[in-house]
């Protein structure tokens, strides 16, 4: 186990009608003028956003509203939100939605007290960001989709749409003060969104589970495996019974625990699949992050598994239920990857790029363009820790995903 520093200060408020206490929690953290940020979608159209705003006003809070968040949230709306908050004297931000809304809210929260361009926190030169945030406006979350874990993570991902750049800022200053999780709010999600959320949750723990061969972390092996089993069992339940409260509740909590740092304690997270997918959904902005991960993750596994065969065999046998083939261990791993793809497909999510709506004209030149844009983590220009991946490797992973 590596040395580590674990912080997870976000208060989780889980249960039916939990959103009724939102005003209390905002005031607990000093809020008086609140930006309510959302995507203008179903939560607005069904009256939920207006219901929350009415409750906040009844609690004596001033409310400012900003909708319009899109999947792979745009920097342009972040700029708009910062200016609106400055004009209205906002001192607390409330995200109502899922990962895209939460990330947009985090970016506004960082940009509000900052004198420069908030994009400085996301864009890098030679692996070093232009600036690092030191202050952020307090924020809270009412979660309406279990997926990204952004409600309790330190990560914020924003897209500069005019340049097809999708970049992240990981900093503990991003962590929400509270996350309200009412499983009933997720019951009306389309099956595809529920499925993409489950895949994203699993991916956050895949990134932490599959580590360099030298590492041996028994506790977090089991923590990650618990996330995998929970997602697969509840995913199967929700496919047939989308209003199953307990399955929804377990998925919501799994979302939070998979990305608040718990499953990565003492481990070297790989994150190559995520970085590659960021370029995919940056290039094709209609691609949902979870759907992109459904095609990139299995392809990445097929490309790197030999570099930590022991851990991939552990996952294959303990999680995917594949009988160990001692004469041909590789067959064991490949069978497990096939089963993972079949699970994703059973949820209604394609596992090949050629089947993903919106991915068009993807030839080797486009693959190479995306591969060259990937945010590197090593001085030699590579990404990943299980296996160091360079531009040519990333192109091969895209090809495997076809």
Secondary structure in CASP SS format (residue, H / E / C, confidence):
PFRMAT SS
TARGET T0000
AUTHOR 0000-0000-0000
METHOD secondary structure of the structure
MODEL  1
X C 1.00
X C 1.00
X C 1.00
X C 1.00
X C 1.00
X C 1.00
X C 1.00
X C 1.00
X C 1.00
X C 1.00
X E 1.00
X E 1.00
X E 1.00
X E 1.00
X C 1.00
X C 1.00
X C 1.00
X H 1.00
X H 1.00
X H 1.00
X H 1.00
X H 1.00
X H 1.00
X H 1.00
X H 1.00
X H 1.00
X H 1.00
X H 1.00
X C 1.00
X C 1.00
X C 1.00
X C 1.00
X E 1.00
X E 1.00
X E 1.00
X E 1.00
X E 1.00
X C 1.00
X C 1.00
X C 1.00
X C 1.00
X H 1.00
X H 1.00
X H 1.00
X H 1.00
X C 1.00
X C 1.00
X H 1.00
X H 1.00
X H 1.00
X H 1.00
X H 1.00
X H 1.00
X H 1.00
X H 1.00
X H 1.00
X H 1.00
X H 1.00
X C 1.00
X C 1.00
X C 1.00
X E 1.00
X E 1.00
X E 1.00
X E 1.00
X E 1.00
X C 1.00
X C 1.00
X C 1.00
X C 1.00
X C 1.00
X C 1.00
X C 1.00
X E 1.00
X H 1.00
X H 1.00
X H 1.00
X H 1.00
X H 1.00
X H 1.00
X H 1.00
X H 1.00
X H 1.00
X H 1.00
X H 1.00
X H 1.00
X H 1.00
X H 1.00
X C 1.00
X C 1.00
X C 1.00
X E 1.00
X E 1.00
X E 1.00
X E 1.00
X E 1.00
X E 1.00
X C 1.00
X H 1.00
X H 1.00
X H 1.00
X H 1.00
X H 1.00
X H 1.00
X H 1.00
X H 1.00
X H 1.00
X H 1.00
X H 1.00
X H 1.00
X H 1.00
X H 1.00
X C 1.00
X C 1.00
X C 1.00
X C 1.00
X C 1.00
X H 1.00
X H 1.00
X H 1.00
X H 1.00
X C 1.00
X C 1.00
X E 1.00
X E 1.00
X C 1.00
X C 1.00
X E 1.00
X E 1.00
X C 1.00
X C 1.00
X C 1.00
X C 1.00
X C 1.00
X C 1.00
X C 1.00
X C 1.00
X C 1.00
X E 1.00
X E 1.00
X E 1.00
X E 1.00
X E 1.00
X C 1.00
X C 1.00
X C 1.00
X C 1.00
X C 1.00
X C 1.00
X C 1.00
X C 1.00
X C 1.00
X C 1.00
X C 1.00
X E 1.00
X E 1.00
X E 1.00
X E 1.00
X E 1.00
X E 1.00
X H 1.00
X H 1.00
X H 1.00
X C 1.00
X E 1.00
X E 1.00
X E 1.00
X E 1.00
X E 1.00
X E 1.00
X C 1.00
X H 1.00
X H 1.00
X H 1.00
X C 1.00
X C 1.00
X C 1.00
X E 1.00
X E 1.00
X E 1.00
X E 1.00
X C 1.00
X H 1.00
X H 1.00
X H 1.00
X H 1.00
X C 1.00
X C 1.00
X C 1.00
X C 1.00
X H 1.00
X H 1.00
X H 1.00
X H 1.00
X H 1.00
X H 1.00
X H 1.00
X H 1.00
X H 1.00
X H 1.00
X H 1.00
X H 1.00
X H 1.00
X H 1.00
X H 1.00
X H 1.00
X H 1.00
X H 1.00
X H 1.00
X C 1.00
X C 1.00
X C 1.00
X C 1.00
X C 1.00
X C 1.00
X C 1.00
X C 1.00
X H 1.00
X H 1.00
X H 1.00
X H 1.00
X H 1.00
X H 1.00
X H 1.00
X H 1.00
X H 1.00
X H 1.00
X H 1.00
X H 1.00
X H 1.00
X H 1.00
X H 1.00
X H 1.00
X H 1.00
X H 1.00
X H 1.00
X H 1.00
X H 1.00
X H 1.00
X H 1.00
X C 1.00
X C 1.00
X C 1.00
X C 1.00
X H 1.00
X H 1.00
X H 1.00
X H 1.00
X H 1.00
X H 1.00
X H 1.00
X H 1.00
X H 1.00
X H 1.00
X H 1.00
X H 1.00
X H 1.00
X H 1.00
X H 1.00
X C 1.00
X C 1.00
X H 1.00
X H 1.00
X H 1.00
X C 1.00
X C 1.00
X C 1.00
X C 1.00
X C 1.00
X C 1.00
X C 1.00
X H 1.00
X H 1.00
X H 1.00
X H 1.00
X H 1.00
X H 1.00
X H 1.00
X H 1.00
X H 1.00
X H 1.00
X H 1.00
X H 1.00
X C 1.00
X C 1.00
X C 1.00
X C 1.00
X C 1.00
X H 1.00
X H 1.00
X H 1.00
X H 1.00
X H 1.00
X H 1.00
X H 1.00
X H 1.00
X H 1.00
X H 1.00
X H 1.00
X H 1.00
X H 1.00
X H 1.00
X H 1.00
X H 1.00
X H 1.00
X H 1.00
X H 1.00
X H 1.00
X H 1.00
X H 1.00
X H 1.00
X H 1.00
X H 1.00
X H 1.00
X H 1.00
X H 1.00
X H 1.00
X H 1.00
X C 1.00
X C 1.00
X C 1.00
X C 1.00
X C 1.00
X C 1.00
X C 1.00
X C 1.00
X C 1.00
X C 1.00
X H 1.00
X H 1.00
X H 1.00
X H 1.00
X H 1.00
X H 1.00
X H 1.00
X H 1.00
X H 1.00
X H 1.00
X H 1.00
X H 1.00
X H 1.00
X H 1.00
X H 1.00
X H 1.00
X H 1.00
X H 1.00
X C 1.00
X C 1.00
X C 1.00
X C 1.00
X C 1.00
X C 1.00
X H 1.00
X H 1.00
X H 1.00
X C 1.00
X C 1.00
X C 1.00
X C 1.00
X C 1.00
X C 1.00
X C 1.00
X C 1.00
X H 1.00
X H 1.00
X H 1.00
X H 1.00
X H 1.00
X H 1.00
X H 1.00
X H 1.00
X H 1.00
X H 1.00
X C 1.00
X C 1.00
X C 1.00
X C 1.00
X C 1.00
X C 1.00
X C 1.00
X C 1.00
X C 1.00
X E 1.00
X C 1.00
X C 1.00
X C 1.00
X C 1.00
X C 1.00
X E 1.00
X C 1.00
X H 1.00
X H 1.00
X H 1.00
X H 1.00
X H 1.00
X H 1.00
X H 1.00
X H 1.00
X H 1.00
X H 1.00
X H 1.00
X C 1.00
END
